[in-house]
Amino acid sequence: MFCSVSIAGAGAENPNPEWDDQWTSKESVFLTGHRQITFEDDFLKAGESYFSDDGSRIIFQGIPMPKDGEEALAHYLMYVADVVRDDEGNITGMEHVTNVTNEGASNTCGWFYPGSSSKILLGTTLVAPTNEDVAGYQRGTSKYSWQFPREMDIVTMELEPAEGGCCAEIGYSDPVKMWERDGYDAEGSWSPDGRFVLYTRLEPGDDDGDLWIFDSTDGSHTELVAEPGYDGGPFFSPDGKSICYRSDRRGDKVLQVFVAPLKFDDSGKVVGIKREIQITDNAHVNWCPFYTPDGKYLFYASSEISHGNYEVFCVDASGKYPLDETPRMRITNARGFDGLPAFTADGKTMVWTSQRGAVREGEDRPSSQMWVASIDMKKIDKAYKKLRQAMIAEKAMNEFENYTP
């Protein structure tokens, strides 16, 4: 059980200057009022968080801090919490933080039903995975990896109000499987109208994930992306007409970002994709793309700075421009990991996972925890357009200088 977690003050001052004394000023062009909302006293690590549409609740995964003499859990638990705000509507923390999953189970990718703060889905094994024929993703000797347990299923749960003070827990129902079959089914999210669930599917023992869509009106499953290489982390665009995702299409563990407009039949059923559009194509790991609420941009994490310093970048989501006319604009600017960005539906707040808090004794960097900040999407839009104009001008100059009559 966790009580309300929040940080005092306006949140503009860097709480950890010994780790990095510059990130607040560097990020202030787009992000202000930074707040850490999960802490090392409670969580060994926490992240991958998403808001309900009304911004009243948040869902995230975390590993609780083990008690003295106990070992940490091997897998993430899934948590839901009520969002705490100040009189101006700024997020200051969370309360009623509640684990809705079983200890020992592997859990991932929670999501709220559109327009609701009382219904969720998530991927879970329900019990401890057997680790038989478990494939996974890992880049070289990187410490970061994720596995694809064959027992992973997508389930739904109903939530109830927390009864009592800030330390009370949110009520929740037993999980109900949306469907049941052997193999990894996870990384799911609902379409904006709630009809479809977009998800990643792997056959038992396979590491070549494909994208599928489930139609709740007739119970059918349709394969959308079956190209070679792991494809995962898919989300619908805010208008429900396109999807974004990450892909190991080259088979080199260097993920790239893609979008794909969906193909519908006359009844409104999704029957496939019209085409794939590659948004990044470089030597960096680019993953966890997420649409801004207006659908104009994708925010994603990239190793473009270094593999020890992932940062959040912004890129045009339309895919209508050539890659050499599509700039990648840096949003976060701090040491350590920054990634898994998501937004409130009104576009005023970004939540992401970051290593910029306190450094535990014996560690060389902060743990991964959840942060929020106010974000100015008008400034994002203006800055990106200027950056694209400069990129086009530079391209034209290079073409002129290299022209041979």
N, C-alpha and C positions, 0 to 999 in steps of 0.2 A: 504494500500500500504506500502511495506517495501523496504527500500534501502539496498544496499550491507551490509552484516554483516560479519565481519572478526575480527580476533584478531591479534594484531601486534606482531612482533618478531618471533623467531624460534618456539615457542610453547612448548619448553621443560620445562620451569619453571612452577611450580604449581601456578596457578592464585589465589588460595584460600587456603593459608596455615593455616588459622585459623580453617578451617573445617577438613582438614587432611593434614599433612605436610610430608607424606611418600609415597603416592601412585605413584608419578612420578618415584622414584627410584625402587620401588617394581615391577612396570610394565615394566621397561625399558629392561628387558630380551627379551620381544617380541614386545612391543609397544613403539614407540618413536615419538617425534614431536607432542604431543597432541595439538589439537585445538578444542575450543568450536565454533560451527558454528550457533547455535541459542541462543538467549539471553533473559533474563528476561524482558528487556525493551520492547521487541516485543511480547513475547509469555509467557502466563501463564504456559504452558507446551507444549513440542513438542517432537516428536519421531517417531518410526517405519519408518525408511527411507531406500530407495533403489535407487541404481544408474542405469542410462541407461547403456547399454553395452559399449558405448564409453567413459563413465565416464564424459560426458559433462553436464549432468543434474541429478537432484535428486528429488525424490518425497517423501513427508512425511506428517504426520498429525499433527495438532497443534491447540491449543486454543489461539487466540490472547489476549494480555493483554487488559482488559477492560479499558476504559477511566474513569477518576474520576467520581464517582457517578453512574456508570453503572455496571450491573451484568455481570459476565462472561458467555459465551455461555455454554449451557448444553452439546453440542456435538462437537467433533472434526471437523474441516474443513480440506480439503485436499489441499496441496500446492505443486507446482512445482517451481524449481529454477534452474538457470544456475550456475554451479560450477566455482569458482574462484581459479586459481592456480598461484604459483610463477614461476620464471624462471626455477626452478628445477623440476617443475611438481607437487609440493606438494600442496595439497588443503589448501587454506587459508580462505575460506569463501564461501558465495553465493551472487548472485545478481539477479535482476529481480524476486524476490520472489512473487509468484502469487497464490492467492486462486482461485481454479477452481470449487468450490462447493457452494451450496446455504446455507446461514446462516439459522440455525434452523434445517437443515437436519442432519441426523446421517451419518457419513462417515468413512470408514475404508479401510485399506489394498490396497494401490496403487501399481502399477506395470507397468514397461515399456515393450512394445512389443520388442521381440528379435531383436537386430541389429538396433533398432530405438530409437531416442530420441524425436520423435514427435508424438508418439501414446501411450496412457496409458489406463489401466483399473483400476477400483476401485469399492468398494462396497458403495452404497449410497441409502438413502431413498428418495432422491430428495426433499422431503418436510419434515416438522417436523413429526416424528413418532407419531402414536396415543397412544402408550403405552398400547394398549389393547392386552391382552394375551401375554405379553412380558416376555419371559424366559431370564435367564442370568446365568453367572458364577460368583461365589464369594466364596472365601475360608473363612468359619467361619465369624469372625467379621472384616476381612481384609478390609482396605479402598479401595483396588483395586477391581474392578469388570468390567465386560463388558456384555452388553445386546445383545439380538438377536431379534431386531425388525422385525416383519413379512413383513414389506414393503421394506426390504433391497434387492436390486438387484445389479447385476454386470453390469456396463456400460463401454463403451469405449469413448474416447475423442481424438481429434486431436489437436496437439499443433503447434504453429507458433513461429517464432523468435520474441524476444522483440525488438521493434523499439524505439530507443532513448538511454538515458544514463542508469546509474546503477539503477535508480529508476523506469524505464519503466517496464511494465508488459508483460509477455508472452501471446501471443494470444491463444485462445482456442475455440473449437467448442462446440455446445450443446452436452450433453451426449446422447448416443444411447444405449438402453438396449440390451444386448447380447441375452437375452431371457426374458420372463415375466411370472411369476406365483406367487401365494401367498406363503408366507413363507420366511425364511431367507436364502438368497444366497449371500455369501460373502467369504472373506479370499481367494481370487482368485489369481492365477499366471499362466502365459503362459508357455508351454513347450518350450525348447530351439529352436525348429523348428517353433514355433508359431501355430502349428496345434491344440493343446489341451489347455483347461483351466481347471486347477485343483482347486476345491473349496469345501467349507463346506456348507452343506444343512441342515436346520431344518424345519420341518413341523410347521405350525402356533401353537404357544403356547408350543412347545416342547423344552426341553433343552438337548436332546440326539442327538447331531450333528453327521452327517455321512459325509464321503468323497465321492465326485462325480467327474467325469471328463466329459467335454463337447468336442465333436469332431466337429471342425468348418467345416470339409469337408462334413458332412452329417447332421449336426444339432442335433445329438443324444446325450443323456446323459446316462452315465453308472455309476452305484453305485460301488465304489471300496471297501470301508470299512464301514460295517454296524454293527459292534460289539457293545455291550452295552457300554454306557458312551460317553461323548462328545469327538469327534475327530475333531481337527481343526488345523489351521495354517500350511497347507501343502505346500511343495515346491518340485519341480522336482530336481533331481540330475543334475549336469552339462551335463551329457551325455544323459539325458532324459529317462534313463532305470529304475530308482527307484524314490521313493518319501520318504520324511521325514515328520513327523507330531508329534503333542502332543496329549495325550489321557488321559481322566479321566476314564480309563478302569475299575479301581477298584470301581468307584463310590464314592470315598472319597474326591474329590476335590484336590487330590495330583497328579498333572499331571506327566506323564512319557513320554519319547521320544521313538518313534518307527521309523523304516524304513520298506519299503516294495518294493521288486522288482516287476515291472509291467509285466503283461502278454499281449502279442501282438498276433493278428492273422496274417495270411499270407499277408494281405494287409497293415500291419503296424498299424492297429487300436488297441487301448488299449481296452481289453475286461475284465480286472480284475487285481488282484494282484496274484502273485505266493504264497506268504506267508507273514505273519507279523513277524518282528524281533524286539524284545524289546531291546532297547539300554540302558535305565536306569530302575532300579527297586529298589527303596529305599523309605525312608520316607520323601523325599524332593519334593518340587514343581519344576519340570523341564519343561521348555517351550521355545517357539520361537526358535526351532532348525533351523539352516541354514547351507547349505553346503559351504565348502570352494571351491574356483573356481577349484581346482584340483579334487574335489570330494572325497578326502581321509578322511576328518574329518567333523564333525558337531560341530558348535559353538552354544551354547544355554545358557539361563539364569537359575540359580538354587538358591534355598534357602538353599543350603548345608551349608553355613556359618551361616545364620540366616534369618528369614523372614523380618528383618529390614535391611538386607545387601545382596541383591541378587548380584551375581557375574556371569561373563561370564566364562564358562568352555568349554573345548575342549574334544571330544571323538571320537574314531574311528568310521567311518560311515559304514564300510563294514558289520558289524554284523556277521562276520565269527568266532569271538572268543567268548568263554564263558564269561558271565558277570564278573566272578571273575578273569578274565584275561584281562579285558577291563578297564583300568584306566580312571578316569575323571581328566583332567589337568586344573588347574585354570589359567585363562588368565588375568582378571582384578583384581585389589587389592586395593579397596578404600571403604571408608564408603558410605552408602546409596545404592541406586539402580543402577545396571549396567546390561543392557540386550538389547534384540532386535538387535543382531549383524548382519551386512551384509558387503559385500565387493565390491570393484571395480572388474571388470572382470579380470584385470591383477593380482589380488591378492596382490597388494602393499598397499592398504589402507583399514582399517576397519572403519565403521561408526557404532555407537551404541547410545543408550539412557542412560544418566547418571545423577546422582544427585551429582555433584561435583563442580558446579560453585559458583556464589555469593549467599548469603543467604539474602532473602528479609526481611525487617523489619517486625517483628511480627511472622516470621516463625522459626522453629527449625532446618530446613535442607534446602539445595538447592532444587530448582524445577527441574523437569525432562527436560533436554535439550539435543540437539544432539551434539555429539563429533566425531572427526575423529582422527586417528593416523596412522602412517606408521607401517606396520606389516611385520615381517620377517618369512615367511612360512617355510624357510629352518630350522630356529632355532626351530620352532614349531614341525616340523617333527622329528628332531634329539632329542629334549627333550622328545617328546611323546614316541619314541621308547625306550629310556633309561628308562623311567618311567614304560613302560610295561615289560621290562626285569626284573626290580627290583620287580614288582608285581608278576611275575611268580616265581621268586626266593624265595620271601617271602612265596608264596603259597606252594611251594615245601618243604620249611623248616617247615612250620606249619604241613603239612601232615606227614613229617618224625617224628617230635616231638610227634605227636598224634597217631603214629602208634602203634598198639597193635598186637603182633604176635599171 
